[in-house]
Amino acid sequence: MGSQKRDYDVLEIVPKWEITKIYLRCLLANLTILLKWLYESVKCKVNPTAIMRRTIERTDFPNKPPIFMTDTNLGRHSYVKLENTKLHFVEAGSRSNPIVLLLHGFPDCWFGWRYQIPELTHYFHVIALDLKGFNDSDKPHWRFEYTPKKVCEDLRKFLIAISAKSVSIIGHDLGATIGWLFAHTNPEMVDKFVSVSTPHPNLLWDNLPKSSPFNRNWLEFVQLPMLPEMELKHTADKLLRRCHSHVTKEKLYLSGTNGTLTNNLMEAYLYSFCQTDDWRGPLNYYRNFLFYRVRDGEILQCPCLIITGNDDRFYKLESVVKSSEFCENFIIKIIEQCGRAPHQEMAAEFNSTLLKFLIGKKFSQKPTEVQATQARGLVGRMFGGIGTVANNTVKLGNNLRETYAFANPLSNVPNFMIKG
């Protein structure tokens, strides 16, 4: 118990004055929504055609999941019950292989890893988890079920339940935030960590771009229970299509045991977020995580890959790159012409980068020495050099050096960036 307590002592709550300020702004934001609803209600009574227009514009959400979310084309659907919470996950690959745990973002589910599961199963036992509160996993209503300590403890118990002593974690968005926290609090259970398009928790909450749909104003708005869920259910279709705009460009997706083609990928997300309860669990993460930080001086010792797109409008590129300060051994990869979901938008390049990091030599190319250059600060981190990744675990210092060694670009994985 003593060790467990020390592990979670690395998490700290923000000052009380900051908490008070957040809740005051939350009340103001929710009052604005109530006034909006009152205005719309009066408008509908005065102008009945407004009701007809809203009915016509209303999105019909599917009442059952699309076939590609229930078949076994990507893997076996399994469940684990932890005390009062049942978690759904899809597993694929040999159980004798090392385990890779995939943690999706918000708003998403296990299906967000549809392009990684088939590739990873050649080398790993893949576990694509539906986070608690999402999709087919249980959705506890109470806010305290989603504190960082509770979420990390549930994840630890889940790994014990599937007989995993340690795993490599790949997380996107909210899943990456959980991955950062879990790697800090349970380092002995994390072999390698991959953060996809997500800054470290200490850099995340105070550096959100105003253009993001999940900016600081949104975070403050969702702190009040019930009302935000109702508002999000009302605007779900618009929000989901904004978050998954790239999905509408994926014209065909191979699915089903007979290899049928389908182009209704958005149905997966519309189904997963069609009810008010489908939003409550996800929002409860943000009602807790916003108030926690990792204690100063805590550095991850496991090898880390930080990968993001250069056109991500949800998180600042500077914050993602600066997250390397919390890693002892790390690689930074920036994918060109890519937004917030590189694992879906640029799956081939993402998978090559991922496999190179996870299994090393089988996807490595011998580096070639060229003239060293000077690079400092953020620009140095982003564009300073392309380092050798010939070894399975790349040993990188925690202090920025003056010079860099360059490697020949790989055909599918250009522009590796490593802090030397």
C-alpha positions as CSV (number, residue, x, y, z in Angstrom):
1,M,0.0,0.0,0.0
2,G,2.9,2.3,0.7
3,S,4.3,2.0,-2.8
4,Q,0.8,2.6,-4.3
5,K,0.4,5.8,-2.2
6,R,3.8,7.1,-3.3
7,D,2.9,6.5,-7.0
8,Y,-0.3,8.5,-6.8
9,D,1.4,11.2,-4.8
10,V,2.9,12.4,-8.0
11,L,-0.5,13.9,-8.8
12,E,-1.3,17.3,-7.4
13,I,-4.5,19.4,-7.3
14,V,-4.4,22.9,-8.7
15,P,-4.7,25.8,-6.2
16,K,-8.2,26.5,-4.7
17,W,-8.4,30.0,-6.1
18,E,-8.0,28.5,-9.6
19,I,-10.8,26.0,-8.9
20,T,-13.0,28.8,-7.7
21,K,-12.4,30.8,-10.8
22,I,-13.2,27.9,-13.0
23,Y,-16.6,27.2,-11.3
24,L,-17.6,30.9,-11.5
25,R,-16.9,31.0,-15.2
26,C,-18.8,27.7,-15.5
27,L,-21.9,29.2,-13.9
28,L,-21.7,32.1,-16.3
29,A,-21.4,29.8,-19.3
30,N,-24.3,27.6,-18.3
31,L,-26.5,30.7,-17.6
32,T,-25.7,31.7,-21.2
33,I,-26.9,28.3,-22.5
34,L,-30.1,28.6,-20.4
35,L,-30.9,32.0,-21.9
36,K,-30.3,30.5,-25.3
37,W,-32.7,27.7,-24.7
38,L,-35.3,30.2,-23.3
39,Y,-35.0,32.3,-26.4
40,E,-35.4,29.3,-28.7
41,S,-38.5,28.2,-26.7
42,V,-40.1,31.6,-27.0
43,K,-39.2,31.7,-30.7
44,C,-40.8,28.3,-31.3
45,K,-44.0,29.5,-29.6
46,V,-44.1,32.7,-31.5
47,N,-43.1,31.1,-34.8
48,P,-44.3,27.5,-35.2
49,T,-42.4,27.1,-38.4
50,A,-39.2,27.1,-36.4
51,I,-40.3,23.8,-34.8
52,M,-40.9,22.3,-38.2
53,R,-37.4,23.5,-39.4
54,R,-35.7,22.0,-36.4
55,T,-37.5,18.7,-37.0
56,I,-36.4,18.6,-40.6
57,E,-32.8,19.4,-39.6
58,R,-32.7,16.8,-36.8
59,T,-30.3,14.0,-37.3
60,D,-31.6,10.4,-37.0
61,F,-29.1,8.6,-34.8
62,P,-28.8,4.8,-35.4
63,N,-30.3,2.6,-32.7
64,K,-28.0,-0.3,-33.3
65,P,-24.3,-0.4,-34.1
66,P,-23.1,-0.9,-37.7
67,I,-22.1,-4.4,-38.6
68,F,-18.4,-3.5,-38.8
69,M,-18.4,-2.7,-35.0
70,T,-19.8,-6.0,-34.0
71,D,-18.2,-8.5,-36.4
72,T,-14.9,-10.2,-35.7
73,N,-13.1,-8.8,-38.7
74,L,-10.8,-6.7,-36.5
75,G,-10.7,-8.9,-33.5
76,R,-12.5,-10.7,-30.7
77,H,-15.0,-8.8,-28.6
78,S,-14.3,-9.4,-24.9
79,Y,-15.3,-8.1,-21.5
80,V,-13.7,-7.7,-18.0
81,K,-15.7,-6.8,-14.9
82,L,-13.8,-4.8,-12.3
83,E,-15.9,-4.6,-9.1
84,N,-19.0,-2.7,-10.4
85,T,-17.6,-1.6,-13.8
86,K,-17.6,-3.8,-16.9
87,L,-15.1,-2.9,-19.6
88,H,-15.4,-3.8,-23.3
89,F,-12.3,-4.4,-25.5
90,V,-11.4,-5.9,-28.8
91,E,-8.3,-8.2,-28.8
92,A,-6.4,-9.6,-31.7
93,G,-3.1,-11.4,-32.2
94,S,-1.4,-14.2,-30.4
95,R,-1.7,-14.0,-26.6
96,S,1.9,-15.2,-26.3
97,N,3.1,-12.0,-27.9
98,P,3.9,-8.8,-25.9
99,I,0.8,-6.7,-25.2
100,V,0.0,-3.3,-26.8
101,L,-2.8,-1.4,-25.2
102,L,-4.7,1.1,-27.4
103,L,-6.5,4.0,-25.6
104,H,-8.9,6.0,-27.8
105,G,-9.7,9.7,-27.5
106,F,-12.8,11.8,-27.3
107,P,-15.3,11.6,-28.9
108,D,-14.2,8.1,-30.1
109,C,-14.2,4.4,-29.2
110,W,-12.1,1.3,-29.8
111,F,-13.0,1.5,-33.5
112,G,-10.7,4.5,-33.9
113,W,-7.8,2.1,-34.1
114,R,-9.2,0.3,-37.1
115,Y,-6.1,0.9,-39.2
116,Q,-3.6,-0.1,-36.4
117,I,-5.1,-3.3,-35.1
118,P,-4.4,-5.4,-38.3
119,E,-0.8,-4.1,-38.5
120,L,0.1,-4.6,-34.9
121,T,-1.3,-8.1,-34.6
122,H,1.7,-9.4,-36.6
123,Y,3.9,-8.7,-33.7
124,F,1.7,-8.1,-30.6
125,H,-1.3,-9.2,-28.6
126,V,-3.4,-6.1,-29.3
127,I,-6.0,-4.8,-26.8
128,A,-8.2,-1.9,-28.0
129,L,-10.1,-0.8,-25.0
130,D,-13.4,1.1,-24.8
131,L,-12.6,3.5,-22.0
132,K,-14.9,3.5,-19.0
133,G,-18.0,5.7,-19.9
134,F,-17.6,5.1,-23.6
135,N,-19.4,2.9,-26.1
136,D,-20.0,-0.7,-24.8
137,S,-18.1,-0.3,-21.5
138,D,-20.2,0.6,-18.5
139,K,-21.0,4.2,-17.9
140,P,-21.0,5.1,-14.2
141,H,-22.9,8.3,-13.5
142,W,-20.9,9.6,-10.6
143,R,-18.2,12.1,-11.1
144,F,-15.8,10.5,-8.6
145,E,-15.6,7.4,-10.8
146,Y,-13.5,9.4,-13.2
147,T,-10.8,11.0,-11.1
148,P,-7.2,10.4,-12.4
149,K,-6.4,8.1,-9.5
150,K,-9.6,6.0,-9.9
151,V,-9.1,5.8,-13.7
152,C,-5.4,4.7,-13.3
153,E,-6.4,2.2,-10.7
154,D,-9.1,0.7,-12.9
155,L,-6.6,0.5,-15.7
156,R,-4.1,-1.3,-13.5
157,K,-6.7,-3.8,-12.3
158,F,-7.8,-4.3,-15.9
159,L,-4.2,-5.2,-16.9
160,I,-3.9,-7.6,-13.9
161,A,-7.3,-9.2,-15.0
162,I,-5.9,-10.0,-18.4
163,S,-2.7,-11.3,-16.9
164,A,-0.5,-8.4,-18.2
165,K,2.5,-7.6,-16.1
166,S,3.5,-4.7,-18.4
167,V,2.3,-3.3,-21.7
168,S,3.2,-0.7,-24.3
169,I,0.5,2.0,-24.3
170,I,-0.6,3.9,-27.4
171,G,-3.0,6.7,-26.6
172,H,-4.8,9.4,-28.6
173,D,-6.3,12.6,-27.1
174,L,-8.0,11.7,-23.8
175,G,-6.5,8.2,-24.1
176,A,-3.1,9.7,-24.3
177,T,-3.8,11.9,-21.3
178,I,-4.7,8.8,-19.4
179,G,-1.5,7.2,-20.8
180,W,0.7,10.0,-19.5
181,L,-0.9,9.8,-16.0
182,F,-0.7,6.0,-15.9
183,A,3.0,6.0,-17.0
184,H,3.8,8.5,-14.2
185,T,1.8,6.6,-11.5
186,N,2.5,3.0,-12.6
187,P,5.9,3.1,-14.3
188,E,6.6,-0.5,-13.7
189,M,3.7,-1.5,-15.9
190,V,4.6,0.6,-18.9
191,D,7.3,-0.7,-21.4
192,K,6.9,2.0,-24.0
193,F,4.5,4.9,-24.3
194,V,3.1,6.6,-27.5
195,S,1.3,9.9,-27.2
196,V,-0.7,10.8,-30.3
197,S,-1.5,14.5,-30.8
198,T,-1.7,15.2,-27.1
199,P,0.5,17.3,-24.8
200,H,1.5,16.3,-21.4
201,P,-1.2,17.0,-18.8
202,N,0.9,19.8,-17.2
203,L,0.9,21.6,-20.6
204,L,-2.5,20.6,-21.9
205,W,-5.2,22.5,-20.0
206,D,-3.7,26.0,-20.0
207,N,-2.5,26.0,-23.7
208,L,-5.6,25.1,-25.7
209,P,-6.1,27.1,-28.9
210,K,-9.3,29.2,-29.0
211,S,-10.2,27.7,-32.3
212,S,-10.5,24.2,-30.8
213,P,-14.0,23.0,-30.1
214,F,-12.7,21.8,-26.8
215,N,-11.0,25.0,-25.7
216,R,-10.8,26.5,-22.2
217,N,-14.3,28.0,-22.5
218,W,-15.7,24.6,-23.3
219,L,-13.8,23.0,-20.4
220,E,-15.3,25.5,-18.0
221,F,-18.8,25.1,-19.5
222,V,-18.9,21.3,-19.0
223,Q,-18.0,21.5,-15.3
224,L,-21.7,21.8,-14.3
225,P,-23.5,18.4,-14.5
226,M,-26.6,17.6,-16.6
227,L,-26.9,20.7,-18.7
228,P,-23.8,20.2,-20.8
229,E,-24.9,16.6,-21.6
230,M,-28.2,17.9,-22.8
231,E,-26.6,20.5,-24.9
232,L,-24.1,18.1,-26.5
233,K,-26.8,15.6,-27.3
234,H,-28.6,18.4,-29.1
235,T,-25.5,19.4,-31.1
236,A,-24.0,15.9,-31.3
237,D,-24.1,15.6,-35.1
238,K,-22.4,18.9,-35.7
239,L,-19.7,18.2,-33.1
240,L,-19.0,14.7,-34.3
241,R,-18.6,15.7,-37.9
242,R,-16.3,18.5,-36.9
243,C,-14.1,16.2,-34.8
244,H,-14.1,13.4,-37.5
245,S,-14.2,15.5,-40.7
246,H,-11.5,13.2,-42.1
247,V,-13.9,10.2,-41.7
248,T,-16.2,11.5,-44.4
249,K,-13.3,11.5,-46.8
250,E,-12.8,7.8,-46.3
251,K,-14.9,6.6,-49.1
252,L,-14.7,2.9,-48.5
253,Y,-13.9,0.6,-45.6
254,L,-13.3,-3.1,-45.9
255,S,-15.6,-4.9,-43.4
256,G,-17.5,-8.0,-42.8
257,T,-16.6,-11.7,-43.1
258,N,-17.6,-11.5,-46.8
259,G,-15.3,-8.5,-47.5
260,T,-18.1,-6.1,-48.1
261,L,-17.4,-2.5,-48.7
262,T,-19.1,0.2,-46.7
263,N,-18.9,4.0,-46.5
264,N,-21.0,4.7,-43.4
265,L,-18.1,5.1,-40.9
266,M,-19.8,8.0,-39.3
267,E,-22.5,5.7,-38.1
268,A,-20.0,4.2,-35.6
269,Y,-19.7,7.6,-34.0
270,L,-23.3,8.6,-34.2
271,Y,-24.3,5.3,-32.6
272,S,-21.7,5.6,-29.8
273,F,-22.9,9.1,-28.9
274,C,-26.6,9.0,-29.5
275,Q,-27.9,9.2,-25.9
276,T,-27.4,11.7,-23.1
277,D,-25.7,9.0,-21.0
278,D,-23.2,8.5,-23.8
279,W,-21.8,12.0,-23.1
280,R,-21.9,11.9,-19.3
281,G,-19.0,9.5,-18.8
282,P,-16.7,11.3,-21.2
283,L,-17.5,14.7,-19.7
284,N,-16.8,13.4,-16.2
285,Y,-13.2,12.9,-17.2
286,Y,-12.9,16.6,-18.0
287,R,-14.7,17.5,-14.8
288,N,-11.8,15.8,-12.9
289,F,-8.6,15.9,-15.1
290,L,-8.7,19.7,-15.5
291,F,-7.8,20.1,-11.8
292,Y,-4.8,17.7,-11.7
293,R,-1.2,18.1,-12.6
294,V,1.9,16.0,-12.3
295,R,4.4,17.0,-9.6
296,D,7.3,19.1,-10.8
297,G,10.4,17.1,-11.5
298,E,8.7,13.8,-12.5
299,I,10.2,12.4,-15.6
300,L,9.1,9.3,-17.5
301,Q,11.9,6.7,-17.8
302,C,10.3,4.5,-20.4
303,P,10.9,5.1,-24.1
304,C,8.3,7.6,-25.5
305,L,7.1,8.4,-29.0
306,I,5.4,11.8,-29.4
307,I,3.6,11.9,-32.7
308,T,1.4,14.6,-34.1
309,G,0.2,16.3,-37.3
310,N,1.4,19.7,-38.3
311,D,-2.1,20.9,-39.0
312,D,-3.8,19.9,-35.7
313,R,-6.3,22.7,-34.7
314,F,-7.2,21.1,-31.4
315,Y,-3.8,21.3,-29.6
316,K,-0.9,23.6,-30.0
317,L,2.1,22.0,-31.8
318,E,4.4,23.8,-29.4
319,S,2.7,22.2,-26.4
320,V,3.0,18.7,-27.9
321,V,6.7,19.1,-28.7
322,K,7.5,20.7,-25.4
323,S,6.0,17.6,-23.7
324,S,9.4,15.9,-24.4
325,E,10.6,17.7,-21.3
326,F,8.8,15.1,-19.3
327,C,10.5,12.2,-21.0
328,E,14.0,10.8,-20.4
329,N,14.1,8.8,-23.7
330,F,11.9,10.1,-26.5
331,I,11.3,10.5,-30.2
332,I,9.2,13.3,-31.8
333,K,7.5,12.7,-35.1
334,I,5.5,15.4,-37.0
335,I,3.4,14.2,-39.9
336,E,2.9,16.7,-42.7
337,Q,-0.5,17.7,-43.9
338,C,-2.2,15.9,-41.1
339,G,-4.7,17.0,-38.4
340,R,-5.6,15.7,-35.0
341,A,-5.9,12.0,-35.9
342,P,-2.8,11.0,-37.7
343,H,-3.5,7.3,-37.0
344,Q,-6.6,7.6,-39.1
345,E,-5.7,10.4,-41.6
346,M,-2.3,9.1,-42.5
347,A,-2.5,5.5,-41.4
348,A,0.3,4.1,-43.5
349,E,2.9,6.6,-42.4
350,F,1.7,6.5,-38.8
351,N,1.9,2.7,-38.7
352,S,5.4,2.7,-40.2
353,T,6.6,5.2,-37.5
354,L,4.8,3.2,-34.8
355,L,6.3,-0.2,-35.7
356,K,9.7,1.3,-36.1
357,F,9.5,2.6,-32.6
358,L,8.0,-0.5,-31.0
359,I,10.1,-3.3,-32.6
360,G,13.2,-1.4,-33.6
361,K,15.7,-3.2,-35.7
362,K,13.2,-4.8,-38.1
363,F,12.1,-1.4,-39.3
364,S,15.4,0.5,-38.9
365,Q,17.8,1.9,-41.5
366,K,21.5,2.4,-40.8
367,P,22.2,6.1,-40.2
368,T,24.6,8.2,-42.2
369,E,26.7,10.9,-40.7
370,V,26.4,14.3,-42.1
371,Q,27.5,17.7,-41.0
372,A,26.2,18.6,-37.6
373,T,24.1,21.8,-37.1
374,Q,23.2,23.9,-34.1
375,A,19.7,23.8,-32.8
376,R,18.2,25.2,-29.6
377,G,14.7,25.6,-28.1
378,L,11.5,24.6,-29.7
379,V,12.8,25.0,-33.3
380,G,15.7,22.8,-32.4
381,R,13.3,20.2,-31.0
382,M,11.1,20.2,-34.1
383,F,13.7,20.7,-36.9
384,G,17.1,20.2,-35.3
385,G,17.9,16.7,-36.6
386,I,17.0,13.2,-37.6
387,G,18.5,10.8,-35.2
388,T,19.4,7.1,-35.5
389,V,16.7,4.7,-34.4
390,A,18.6,1.5,-35.1
391,N,18.2,0.2,-31.6
392,N,15.0,-1.1,-30.1
393,T,15.3,1.4,-27.2
394,V,16.8,4.7,-28.2
395,K,18.9,6.2,-25.4
396,L,18.4,10.0,-25.5
397,G,19.6,12.5,-23.0
398,N,17.4,14.8,-21.1
399,N,19.4,17.9,-21.9
400,L,19.5,19.5,-25.4
401,R,22.9,19.1,-27.0
402,E,24.5,21.5,-29.4
403,T,24.8,19.0,-32.3
404,Y,22.8,16.3,-34.0
405,A,23.5,13.2,-36.0
406,F,21.3,12.8,-39.1
407,A,20.0,9.7,-40.7
408,N,18.9,9.0,-44.3
409,P,15.1,9.5,-44.5
410,L,13.1,6.3,-44.7
411,S,10.8,5.8,-47.6
412,N,7.7,5.7,-45.5
413,V,8.9,7.4,-42.3
414,P,10.5,10.8,-43.2
415,N,11.8,13.4,-40.8
416,F,12.3,11.6,-37.5
417,M,13.2,14.0,-34.8
418,I,15.1,13.0,-31.7
419,K,16.5,15.1,-29.0
420,G,20.2,14.3,-28.7
